[in-house]
């Protein structure tokens, strides 16, 4: 169940951050509302995750996955340019998430 909570927290954070771009500095009502609600949902589910997974590990997975997903959305939807260094850095973030989940005993429930 904690990984379901973490997944929901990640998805909500990605939706909120994507909407933040569209809110244009909180001047557009609907994306502004989605941003605030999305972050509230994300933090609530992250807090549930922390009952089971250490804060450093949960936050590393949450923020790392969010970075990769937001960068992908920026690249695909918002047509923002990512250079080779950005792709290498994102690959390293993904590698870090995999290493934490596969090799770290701190993620065992």
C-alpha angles and dihedrals in degrees: 000000000000091000090052088053090048091049091052090048091052094047092047091049092050092049091047094049092046089051090048089065090051094046090072094216094326092300095117110069105211098048089042090054092046089050095053095043092044093053091047091052092045094052093044093053092042088055090053090051090055090065087071110020125053112259096241094052096043092047092047091053093042096048095038094051090044092053092051095045095045091048090051092049090048090051097044105032104025093036092231114166120245117191129206093271090054092051091048091049092049090049088053091051090052089048090052092052090050093048092050093050098042104037108022117092090202090079093059112109 
